Amino acid sequence: MGLTEIRNRIEKACREAGRNPQDVHLIAVSKVQPLERVEAVLDQGHRLFGENRVQEAAGKWPAFMERYDSVSVHLIGPLQTNKARQAMELFDAIHSVDRPKLASTIARLAQEMGQCPDLFIQVNTGEEDQKAGVMPAEADAFVAECRALDLPVRGLMCIPPVEETPSLHFALLAKIAERNGLAGLSMGMSSDFEQAIALGATHVRVGSAIFGERTTH
Ligand SMILES: *Cc1c(COP(=O)(O)O)cnc(C)c1O
């Protein structure tokens, strides 16, 4: 596989869903990939990337940003409040806002810094104990709480349980987004991004299908 094939598959999925490919952003998930692979994708002109750890991203992306224009990196993994400032300096979007304490920390820092990345609220659609995200039943209240803090909430994000049909989770996320008037839907990974597009994804997060298998996380 690789970038070109994934782009083609996204276009095809958009055609089949009657959607405009411009409305689906491909986040190339570069976590733990060798730098040469990331560089190859940058050289192909791709500019939107995803990382799941602040520390790892901070060690990798500033140097690439010096060399390549208009690079945008989104945080797609959990965020600790003590790394929120660093995350807000580095990332253009944070897809993992999932609790009141993090929301209020981001709001305070946004005031102080005079800027805030785009935010997505992570919903634990599978209600899994080990997974981050607000429970579906608490999502509306948490969206309202974030809005009351003046946070730029753009949409919702989910990671479906591995052993379940992802479409059910994508449909649930889309429903929660719609009733809250949120346009953004961060859903779909290497194995299921076409289904996510069919159900309205605006941001698909594709790692291994672009870069190759990862050795860890
Ligand atoms: C790693 C990761 C991805 C990409 O996974 P692939 O299966 O390699 O496409 C997407 N979203 C999140 C939150 C991830 O951590």
The ligand as an SDF file (V2000), in Angstrom:
LIG
                    3D

 15 15  0  0  0  0  0  0  0  0999 V2000
   -2.3750    4.2400   15.7700 C   0  0  0  0  0  0  0  0  0  0  0  0
   -3.6740    4.9400   15.6460 C   0  0  0  0  0  0  0  0  0  0  0  0
   -4.3350    5.0200   14.4120 C   0  0  0  0  0  0  0  0  0  0  0  0
   -3.8280    4.3990   13.1360 C   0  0  0  0  0  0  0  0  0  0  0  0
   -3.9240    3.0250   13.1930 O   0  0  0  0  0  0  0  0  0  0  0  0
   -3.6920    2.0980   11.8880 P   0  0  0  0  0  0  0  0  0  0  0  0
   -4.4410    0.8810   12.1860 O   0  0  0  0  0  0  0  0  0  0  0  0
   -2.2370    1.9190   11.7800 O   0  0  0  0  0  0  0  0  0  0  0  0
   -4.2480    2.8550   10.7410 O   0  0  0  0  0  0  0  0  0  0  0  0
   -5.5360    5.7180   14.3730 C   0  0  0  0  0  0  0  0  0  0  0  0
   -6.0570    6.3000   15.4650 N   0  0  0  0  0  0  0  0  0  0  0  0
   -5.4530    6.2350   16.6730 C   0  0  0  0  0  0  0  0  0  0  0  0
   -6.0800    6.8890   17.8430 C   0  0  0  0  0  0  0  0  0  0  0  0
   -4.2410    5.5460   16.8050 C   0  0  0  0  0  0  0  0  0  0  0  0
   -3.6420    5.4990   18.0000 O   0  0  0  0  0  0  0  0  0  0  0  0
  1  2  1  0
  2  3  1  0
  2 14  2  0
  3  4  1  0
  3 10  2  0
  4  5  1  0
  5  6  1  0
  6  7  2  0
  6  8  1  0
  6  9  1  0
 10 11  1  0
 11 12  2  0
 12 13  1  0
 12 14  1  0
 14 15  1  0
M  END
$$$$
